[in-house]
Structures are given as C-alpha cells and as structure tokens.
Amino acid sequence: MYKFKIHQYIIALSVSLFVVSCKTPEIAASSTGKTVPESYANPSKDTINTATIPWKTFFKDQNLVDLIDTALKNNQELMITLQEIEMAKNDIRMRKGALLPSVVIGAGAGVEKVGRYTSQGAGDATTEITPGMEFPDPLTDYKVAAYAHWEVDIWKKLRNSKKAAVSRYLSTIEGKNFVITNLIAEVADSYYELLALDNQLQIVRQNIQLQTSALEVVKIQKEAARATELAVQKFQAEVLSSKSKEFDILQNIKETENRINFLLARYPQEIKRDNSNFLSLLPSAIQSGIPSQLLANRPDIKQAELELVAAKLDVKVARAEFYPSLDISAAIGLNAFKPSYLFQLPESLLYSLAGDIAGPLINRNAIKAEFKNANARQLQAMYNYERTILNAYLEVSNQLSKIDNLEKSYDLKSQQVEALSRSIDISNDLFKSARVDYFEVLMTQRDALETKLELVETKKEQLNTVVHVYKELGGGWK
C-alpha cells in the first residue's frame, strides 16, 4: 500500500517537472531608459529647491496658513485617501498571512446506519471492539480535531504577491501626499482669487462714484444746452453697467468663499482675510533646482514608480502559476463512537500528514490570459511612469516661463493704469470746457476700469503661478 502511494507521488512529481520544463511565456521588457533633461530652459544647475521649504514657511499670510491648516485636518477627500491607505495596509496583512500555514479547529458529531448485507455492515456485525462488545448499530461518531494546510512558496509566488502589496501600500501614501499638495494649492488659489475679487469690487465701486459724478455734470450741461439727452443716457447706461458688474463680483465672492469652506469641510461662513494691500503683495522667490529632483520630490512620480514596481511583481506572480505547487495538509485530534471514549489514548487518537504537488498540464489558457494581462498592466505602468515624469517637467517649465512673462506684463499694465488714470482727469477737464465730446470721456473711463481690473487679475495670476510652481516642484507635503 505504502509503495503504491510512493509510486503515485513519483509519477505526479515527474509530470509536474515535465510541466516546469515546458517553455513559459517571456516577461515583457519594462525598463524605462528615458531620463529628464539636466536643466530647465535656463542653463543653471543650482540644486537649491523651493520644494524643500515647509508650506507654513512658504506662505507668509497668517490667514492663509490658518485656512490651509484647517483644510488638512478636515478635508473629506484627504480623509477618503487615508482610508485607502488603511485598506492597502490590510492587504499586506492578508498577503503575509498567505505565507503561513492555516490552522482550524473543529468538532463534529454524526450517526451512520449501513445495511447488514453489505461488506461494511457484515464486517461491523462480526467485529468486536473489546471482547464481548460489538460495534453499535447505528454507529455514532464524535470528533475533535485541528486541521492545517500550507502552500509551500517554492517559486516565491506568495512572497512576490506580498511585496506587490507593500509597493501598493507605499503608493497610497504617495497618493495621500499628492492630495495634500493639491489641496494646499487649491486653498491658496481660491484665497488669492478672493483677495483679487475684493480689490476688483473696490475698483468698480470707485468707478461708479466717478461715473455718477460725470453723469451729474452732463445733466447740468444739458440744462445749459451744452449737452444733449443722448449724452445723459450714455452716461446713465455706463453707471448701470458698472452697478451690474458690482453684483456679478459680489456673487463671485460668495462662490469663492463657499469653495474655500467646502475645502475646509465646513458650512458657509465669512473667510477671514486682509485685502488692503493686495497690489503691493510680492510673490515668493522661486528656486527651481534641477529636473532630476522631481523624481524625489513629486509624490505623483513616486506613486507611479511604486505602481510600476508592483506591476512587475504581479507579472512574476502570474508566471509562477505555470509552475507546480506543493501543498501540505495535516490533521490531529480525537475520534470515537462514544463521547466517554474520546479521551482514551492512544485508541481515540487520529492524525494525518499528506503532501500534494500539482501543476497545470492541459488547457492552460486561463493562466496564459492572466499572464498576458499582467504583462500588459506592467507596460501600462511603465508608460504611465514615463508620462508622469514628462508631465511634471513640462508643468514646471511652463510655470517658470509664466512667472517671467507675468512680471513683465504686470509692469506694463501698471504703467498703462497710471497713464489712463491721468487721462481721466484730463478728459473731464476738457469735457467741462467743451473741448472734447462725451464719447471720449466715456471711452477713457471704460478703458481705465478695464485696465485696473486686468491689473488685479495679473497680480492674482502672479501669486497663483508661484503657488503652482511650488506644488509642481513637489512642495507642500513634507
């Protein structure tokens, strides 16, 4: 009997080794050979990088710092991401547990009645358990036992699966860091937009006062027959247009405040801010460092890299499915037909130990399909990693260029505002002396208003661009 079982295992082992010797599919090459340029548009190779500055130091406005601090504590998207980290951590525990034997303890009871005219029934009827004590009929069965099962990780399938889970866990941490950088930038963007809207509202209201004064002058001139009703109506229309713009800005202010409140996970309330010196705010100085620092500073790049590592391990796990697996099972316990006999040793003792080795031989299409899918996902992860690096470099390059161009644009718009502000006084004086018509006064006031609003918008863009560079260099999460 034992020789027969040994022969079975030898045959099974031979077949499994034959399967292993069969050619398994090749793993697709997934190493990325692309590198980032040595520098951005400028030839500087200075390694000082603004991304290393903590966000509480980078932002100088205490009101903004308080808002960001509240957002990092309460934001729901960030809380959702933290739960993803917990799920990834639990996945590691599950993969780690698969490396260890599984042990269960069970107890059971049953009863069996077999026919007398059967081989088992006839045998039981003629067999005595002890002298003078026959087998009971029907036969009861009581059992208390521990069962163990263990898949021996010959081909590192389970270990690679655990490593992939660890990489994905670390990836979720980088995902959390990426959410933090985006959250900080979004709060700062909305805050500076709110300051800009406050200043635009102030400019519009000042312009309404100016236009109202001009309207009164035109009405007086009409009474003196020096202006027409057309001029009065034109000035009246400009006043109404500016008042309409005032309410548009008020609505934008309310929506921006609520957007900030949403990021802070709270119901609508006024946002504390100081808008008195918005145009005199100076954007923080930016040191971009060198492009290779993006690989260490950008959470999305690190996340994509870890996803690539996990995808490579998944391919190894899928490839190991082609190889035979070795399973060991064991049991030990007590078994008797009467509860009082359960603890009579060694008669009631039961135990077993078995090992099985098996591998796929015929119809391996499902395993091949999963392997090909794992290969494809690995290539996807590689392309995503390369794309993320390229996107990061281009984002920083664009924002660095934007900082320079906005600075020049702001200087020119400032000069334009000064010139138009002087032209308003000149046009009003000339209109009063009838040396220019009302149309030139209207156009001058309109141009001055639009240019002042554009100047505020440019200042907001300057401040937001610096925030974006800080985020895109990988700052904010440390």
KEKEGU-771498 format. One line per 10 residues: their letters; for each residue x, y, z of C-alpha. Coordinates in steps of 0.25 Angstrom, whole numbers, padded with zeros to 4 digits. Layout:
N
a) X,Y,Z; ...
END
This chain:
478
mykfkihqyi) 0000,0000,0000; 0011,0010,0004; 0019,0006,-0008; 0007,0009,-0017; 0006,0023,-0011; 0021,0026,-0013; 0019,0022,-0027; 0008,0031,-0029; 0016,0043,-0023; 0027,0039,-0032
ialsvslfvv) 0018,0039,-0044; 0012,0053,-0040; 0026,0059,-0038; 0031,0054,-0051; 0019,0060,-0058; 0020,0073,-0051; 0035,0074,-0054; 0031,0072,-0069; 0021,0084,-0068; 0032,0092,-0062
scktpeiaas) 0042,0089,-0073; 0031,0093,-0083; 0034,0107,-0088; 0027,0118,-0081; 0023,0132,-0087; 0034,0142,-0086; 0033,0155,-0078; 0032,0167,-0086; 0043,0177,-0084; 0038,0189,-0075
stgktvpesy) 0051,0197,-0072; 0050,0211,-0076; 0062,0217,-0082; 0057,0231,-0083; 0064,0242,-0074; 0060,0256,-0071; 0068,0268,-0076; 0079,0273,-0068; 0073,0287,-0066; 0060,0295,-0070
anpskdtint) 0060,0306,-0080; 0071,0313,-0073; 0085,0307,-0073; 0086,0308,-0058; 0089,0295,-0050; 0087,0301,-0036; 0081,0290,-0027; 0074,0299,-0017; 0060,0295,-0018; 0048,0303,-0013
atipwktffk) 0040,0290,-0011; 0048,0287,0001; 0042,0299,0009; 0031,0295,0018; 0017,0301,0014; 0016,0308,0027; 0029,0315,0024; 0026,0317,0009; 0013,0325,0011; 0014,0338,0019
dqnlvdlidt) 0000,0341,0020; -0005,0336,0034; -0020,0336,0030; -0016,0327,0018; -0007,0318,0027; -0019,0316,0037; -0028,0312,0025; -0019,0302,0020; -0017,0296,0034; -0032,0295,0035
alknnqelmi) -0033,0288,0022; -0022,0278,0025; -0030,0274,0037; -0044,0273,0032; -0044,0271,0016; -0052,0260,0012; -0044,0256,0000; -0032,0255,0009; -0040,0246,0019; -0044,0237,0008
tlqeiemakn) -0030,0235,0003; -0026,0232,0017; -0036,0220,0017; -0029,0215,0004; -0016,0215,0012; -0023,0206,0023; -0029,0197,0012; -0015,0195,0006; -0009,0192,0019; -0019,0181,0022
dirmrkgall) -0016,0175,0008; -0002,0174,0013; -0006,0166,0025; -0015,0157,0016; -0003,0154,0007; 0006,0152,0019; -0004,0142,0025; -0004,0134,0012; 0011,0131,0014; 0007,0124,0028
psvvigagag) 0000,0111,0030; -0015,0112,0032; -0020,0104,0044; -0034,0102,0048; -0040,0095,0060; -0054,0087,0059; -0063,0078,0066; -0074,0069,0060; -0083,0058,0062; -0091,0049,0053
vekvgrytsq) -0098,0036,0052; -0098,0025,0041; -0106,0013,0039; -0102,0003,0028; -0109,-0009,0022; -0106,-0022,0029; -0104,-0029,0016; -0093,-0020,0011; -0078,-0022,0013; -0077,-0011,0023
gagdatteit) -0089,-0016,0031; -0085,-0030,0031; -0071,-0027,0035; -0076,-0018,0047; -0086,-0029,0051; -0075,-0039,0053; -0065,-0030,0059; -0063,-0027,0074; -0058,-0014,0079; -0054,-0021,0092
pgmefpdplt) -0057,-0036,0096; -0072,-0037,0097; -0075,-0023,0092; -0079,-0022,0078; -0080,-0010,0069; -0092,-0001,0072; -0103,-0001,0061; -0106,0010,0057; -0091,0015,0058; -0089,0029,0065
dykvaayahw) -0077,0037,0062; -0071,0048,0070; -0058,0056,0066; -0050,0068,0072; -0038,0071,0063; -0029,0082,0057; -0026,0083,0042; -0015,0090,0036; -0012,0094,0021; 0001,0100,0016
evdiwkklrn) 0005,0104,0002; 0020,0104,0001; 0025,0116,-0006; 0035,0109,-0015; 0034,0119,-0027; 0033,0132,-0018; 0019,0134,-0023; 0013,0137,-0009; 0025,0146,-0005; 0025,0154,-0018
skkaavsryl) 0010,0156,-0016; 0013,0161,-0002; 0024,0170,-0008; 0014,0176,-0018; 0004,0179,-0007; 0015,0186,0000; 0018,0194,-0012; 0004,0198,-0014; 0003,0202,0001; 0014,0211,-0001
stiegknfvi) 0008,0216,-0014; -0005,0220,-0006; 0004,0228,0004; 0010,0236,-0008; -0005,0237,-0013; -0008,0244,0000; 0004,0253,-0001; -0001,0257,-0015; -0015,0260,-0010; -0008,0269,0001
tnliaevads) 0000,0277,-0009; -0012,0279,-0018; -0021,0283,-0006; -0011,0293,-0001; -0010,0299,-0015; -0025,0299,-0017; -0027,0307,-0004; -0017,0317,-0007; -0022,0319,-0021; -0036,0321,-0016
yyellaldnq) -0031,0331,-0005; -0023,0339,-0015; -0035,0339,-0024; -0044,0344,-0013; -0034,0356,-0010; -0034,0359,-0025; -0049,0360,-0025; -0049,0369,-0013; -0040,0378,-0020; -0048,0378,-0033
lqivrqniql) -0060,0381,-0025; -0054,0393,-0019; -0049,0398,-0032; -0063,0396,-0038; -0069,0404,-0027; -0059,0415,-0028; -0063,0415,-0043; -0077,0416,-0040; -0075,0429,-0032; -0067,0435,-0043
qtsalevvki) -0077,0431,-0053; -0088,0437,-0045; -0081,0450,-0043; -0079,0451,-0058; -0094,0448,-0060; -0097,0460,-0051; -0088,0469,-0059; -0095,0464,-0072; -0109,0467,-0067; -0104,0481,-0063
qkeaaratel) -0098,0483,-0077; -0111,0478,-0083; -0119,0489,-0075; -0109,0499,-0080; -0111,0494,-0094; -0097,0490,-0095; -0100,0475,-0096; -0111,0466,-0101; -0121,0456,-0096; -0112,0445,-0103
avqkfqaevl) -0100,0448,-0095; -0109,0447,-0082; -0114,0434,-0086; -0100,0429,-0090; -0094,0433,-0076; -0106,0427,-0069; -0104,0414,-0077; -0089,0413,-0072; -0094,0415,-0058; -0104,0404,-0059
sskskefdil) -0093,0395,-0066; -0084,0397,-0054; -0094,0394,-0044; -0098,0381,-0051; -0083,0377,-0051; -0083,0380,-0036; -0093,0370,-0033; -0086,0360,-0042; -0073,0361,-0034; -0081,0360,-0021
qniketenri) -0087,0347,-0026; -0073,0342,-0030; -0068,0346,-0016; -0079,0338,-0009; -0076,0325,-0018; -0061,0327,-0016; -0063,0327,-0001; -0072,0315,-0001; -0062,0308,-0010; -0052,0310,0001
nfllarypqe) -0062,0306,0012; -0064,0293,0004; -0049,0290,0004; -0049,0293,0019; -0061,0283,0021; -0070,0294,0028; -0083,0301,0025; -0083,0315,0019; -0076,0326,0027; -0068,0338,0024
ikrdnsnfls) -0053,0336,0021; -0044,0344,0029; -0035,0352,0020; -0027,0365,0019; -0029,0371,0005; -0024,0385,0008; -0010,0383,0001; -0013,0373,-0010; -0006,0380,-0021; 0007,0382,-0013
llpsaiqsgi) 0008,0367,-0010; 0021,0361,-0015; 0021,0347,-0020; 0031,0338,-0012; 0044,0336,-0019; 0045,0322,-0026; 0057,0313,-0027; 0054,0302,-0037; 0067,0293,-0035; 0069,0283,-0045
psqllanrpd) 0059,0274,-0052; 0065,0261,-0046; 0060,0266,-0033; 0046,0264,-0038; 0048,0249,-0036; 0050,0250,-0021; 0040,0262,-0018; 0028,0259,-0027; 0018,0250,-0020; 0011,0246,-0033
ikqaelelva) 0024,0242,-0039; 0028,0233,-0027; 0014,0228,-0027; 0015,0224,-0042; 0029,0218,-0039; 0023,0209,-0028; 0012,0205,-0037; 0022,0200,-0047; 0029,0192,-0037; 0016,0185,-0032
akldvkvara) 0012,0182,-0047; 0026,0176,-0049; 0024,0167,-0037; 0010,0164,-0042; 0016,0158,-0055; 0025,0149,-0046; 0013,0144,-0038; 0005,0141,-0051; 0017,0134,-0057; 0019,0125,-0045
efypsldisa) 0004,0120,-0048; 0011,0112,-0059; 0019,0104,-0049; 0015,0093,-0040; 0010,0096,-0026; 0013,0088,-0013; 0002,0087,-0003; 0004,0080,0011; -0008,0077,0019; -0009,0071,0033
aiglnafkps) -0019,0067,0044; -0018,0063,0058; -0029,0060,0068; -0038,0051,0076; -0049,0042,0069; -0058,0031,0075; -0072,0026,0074; -0076,0029,0089; -0072,0042,0096; -0067,0035,0108
ylfqlpesll) -0056,0028,0099; -0051,0041,0093; -0040,0043,0103; -0036,0029,0104; -0022,0030,0098; -0016,0025,0089; -0028,0017,0084; -0036,0030,0080; -0024,0038,0074; -0025,0042,0060
yslagdiagp) -0014,0048,0051; -0011,0050,0037; 0000,0056,0028; 0000,0058,0013; 0007,0066,0002; 0002,0068,-0012; 0010,0074,-0023; 0002,0078,-0036; 0003,0087,-0047; -0005,0091,-0060
linrnaikae) -0003,0082,-0071; -0015,0083,-0081; -0023,0095,-0084; -0015,0106,-0078; -0022,0117,-0086; -0027,0124,-0074; -0013,0124,-0067; -0007,0130,-0081; -0018,0140,-0081; -0015,0145,-0067
fknanarqlq) 0000,0145,-0070; -0003,0154,-0083; -0012,0163,-0075; -0001,0165,-0064; 0009,0167,-0075; 0000,0178,-0081; -0002,0184,-0068; 0013,0185,-0066; 0015,0192,-0079; 0003,0202,-0075
amynyertil) 0010,0205,-0062; 0023,0208,-0069; 0017,0217,-0079; 0009,0224,-0068; 0022,0226,-0061; 0029,0232,-0073; 0017,0241,-0076; 0016,0246,-0061; 0031,0250,-0062; 0029,0257,-0075
naylevsnql) 0017,0264,-0070; 0024,0268,-0057; 0036,0274,-0065; 0026,0282,-0075; 0018,0287,-0064; 0030,0293,-0057; 0035,0298,-0070; 0022,0305,-0073; 0020,0312,-0060; 0035,0317,-0059
skidnleksy) 0033,0323,-0073; 0019,0329,-0068; 0026,0335,-0056; 0035,0343,-0064; 0025,0347,-0074; 0015,0351,-0064; 0025,0360,-0057; 0027,0368,-0070; 0013,0368,-0073; 0010,0374,-0059
dlksqqveal) 0020,0385,-0060; 0014,0389,-0074; -0001,0389,-0068; 0004,0397,-0056; 0009,0408,-0066; -0004,0407,-0074; -0013,0409,-0062; -0005,0421,-0058; -0006,0427,-0071; -0021,0424,-0072
srsidisndl) -0023,0430,-0058; -0017,0443,-0062; -0025,0443,-0075; -0038,0442,-0067; -0035,0455,-0060; -0031,0462,-0074; -0043,0457,-0081; -0052,0462,-0070; -0046,0476,-0071; -0046,0476,-0086
fksarvdyfe) -0061,0472,-0086; -0065,0483,-0076; -0058,0493,-0085; -0065,0487,-0097; -0052,0483,-0104; -0056,0468,-0105; -0069,0461,-0106; -0075,0452,-0096; -0071,0440,-0104; -0057,0442,-0101
vlmtqrdale) -0059,0443,-0087; -0067,0430,-0087; -0057,0422,-0094; -0046,0428,-0085; -0053,0423,-0072; -0057,0410,-0078; -0042,0407,-0083; -0037,0411,-0069; -0047,0402,-0062; -0044,0390,-0071
tklelvetkk) -0029,0392,-0069; -0030,0393,-0054; -0038,0380,-0053; -0027,0374,-0062; -0016,0379,-0053; -0023,0372,-0041; -0025,0359,-0050; -0010,0359,-0054; -0006,0361,-0039; -0015,0349,-0036
eqlntvvhvy) -0008,0341,-0047; 0006,0344,-0042; 0002,0339,-0028; -0005,0327,-0033; 0007,0323,-0042; 0017,0324,-0031; 0007,0314,-0023; 0006,0305,-0035; 0022,0305,-0037; 0023,0301,-0022
kelgggwk) 0013,0290,-0024; 0019,0285,-0037; 0033,0285,-0031; 0027,0275,-0021; 0026,0285,-0009; 0015,0285,0002; 0014,0270,0006; 0027,0269,0015
END
